[in-house]
């Protein structure tokens, strides 16, 4: 399996275990979905090969949306738990993983009639 897909699948399983019925991938959830929810979004992979192995990095974006802008602490806590899940991921079926960098943002989101909070977590993993 491709490293980025293997990482994506492992994160999806781990996040769904922590947040059953609140984690989405591929498509954003339908209108009326209860908040807060997580969306496992884009990722990218950079790899290199030597004579015996493939190694490189995979960056994964995780979004969190909440419908109550006054509950910033809830979004922050969910992002913290997502970061902890990422840091605990050390091995998948074919690769070893290590978090190299994390970038977290919490933004006001006015793309809907109801003001939202939007947390964005960008995680870069190295693999070998």
N, C-alpha and C positions, 0 to 999 in steps of 0.2 A: 504494500500500500504506500502511496505517496506520503511523505512526511507531513505535509500540511493537512491532508485529510485524516491521517492518524491522530494528529493533535486535535483537530476540530472535533472528531468523534469522541475522544477522551474527555475533552472539556464539556461537550454537550451532555454526556452521561453524568459527569460529576456535578455540573450545575443543576441538572434535572433532579438529581438525588437530593440536593440541598433545597431546591425551589420547585417542588412538583407542581405541574400545571401552570407554571409561570415563566417557562423558558421556551423561546421560539427561535427557529433558524429558517433559512431559505426565504421566507416571507414574513413580514410583520403580521402580528395577529389581527383578526377581524375587529371591526368597530364594536364596541361594547365589551371588549376584554377587560377584566378587572385589573386595576393598577395596584401595586407596582408590578412590572414585568421586565424580563431580561430578553435581549435579542442578541444571539451570537451571529455576528455580521462578517464583514470582509476579513480576508487574511491574505498574506503574500509570503512567498518562499524565495529565499536565495540559497543556492547550494553549490558546493564544490565537491570534487571527487579526487581521491588519490588512488593509489594502486589497490588498496584494500577496503576503502569505505567511502560513504557519502556523508558529508557533514555540512552544516550551514545554519541558517536562521529562519524562523517562521514568526511573523507578526500577526497577532490576532486582535480584532476589535470586538469589544463587548459593550453593548448599550444597556442602560437602565432608564426606564421612564416611570414617573410617578405623577399622579393627577393632583397632588396637593403640594403646591410650592412652599407651604409652611412646614413641610416635613423633610427638609433638606437632610437632616440627620439620618432618616431612613435610607435615602439614596446613598449617603456616605457609608452607612453600615453595609448595605448590599455590595457596594464596590469593594469595601474592605474584605468581605467574605469571598468575593470573586478573586481578589488578589491572593488570598490565602489558599484557595483551591489551586490557582495557577502555580504558586510556589511549592505546593505539595506534589505536584505532578513531576515525577522523576523518570518514569519509564512507561513506555507503551509497548506494544507487541514487537516492534522492530527497532525502536530508537530510545536513546537516553536524552532527557530534556533538562534544561536549566534556564531559569528566568534571567535575562540579561538586563532588561529595562522595562519600566512601567511608567505610563503617563496617564494621569487621571484628570478629568475635567467635570465640572457640574455647571450646566448652563440653563438659563431660562429658555423655554421652548414655546413659541407663540404660533406654531404652525397649525393649531387646531383652535376651535372656538373656546375650549377650556385651556387656560394656562397650565403648562406642564413643567416639571423639572426633568432635565435630560442629563444623565451621567454617561460619560464616555471613558472607557478604559482601553488603552492600547498597550498590549503586552508583547514584548519581543523575547522569544525563546531561542536558545541555541540547541542544536541537536547533533548527535553523532551515533 
